[in-house]
Amino acid sequence: MGTGTGILMVVAANLGASLVVGLDRLPFAAAAARDNLLHNGIDTEKMAVFSAADVKVIKSRFDLVAINILPEAIVALLPDVAKVVEPNGTLILSGMIQGNTHRVNEQLRQCDFAPVKAYRRGLWVGLAAQFSPPVDPLHRFDEPGRSLKHHVDQQRS
């Protein structure tokens, strides 16, 4: 049994991703994606597959996140997905049918994603967006958890 998540993860790993993390809507689909990765020879140290309900347990941020599910699920997941995409990172969405993307586009904007490009093939639509959260001038993304204020306070001590 194949899943869109497993296919996307195999492609990412084969293109050189150092770590692939996948979410699938249903626990049994997540297990199928994991099996698909193993069947394709992906090192278990390079992968993690979760049920979509577990997105909140992911504490890392990623340069690229790809989601291949129905628009309703995308809309529901986007607030949590925004927490795992690096600032200026890319989000790729697929699994949508033409004319059924307006709520996804609206939710993208509400979650600080800027649409970059739409892809169409027949009735299917894919979207690429860049995560552009509001800039906090006291936050430095190159040192997670550190801020400019922290550095100033360290120099004063």
Secondary structure, DSSP 8 states (H G I E B T S, - for coil): ---HHHHHHHHHHHTT-S-EEEEESSHHHHHHHHHHHHHTT--GGGEEEEEGGGGGG----EEEEEEES-HHHHHHHHHHHTTTEEEEEEEEEEEEETT--HHHHHHHHHTTEEEEEEEEETTEEEEEEEE-----TTB-TTSTT-BHHHHHHHHH-
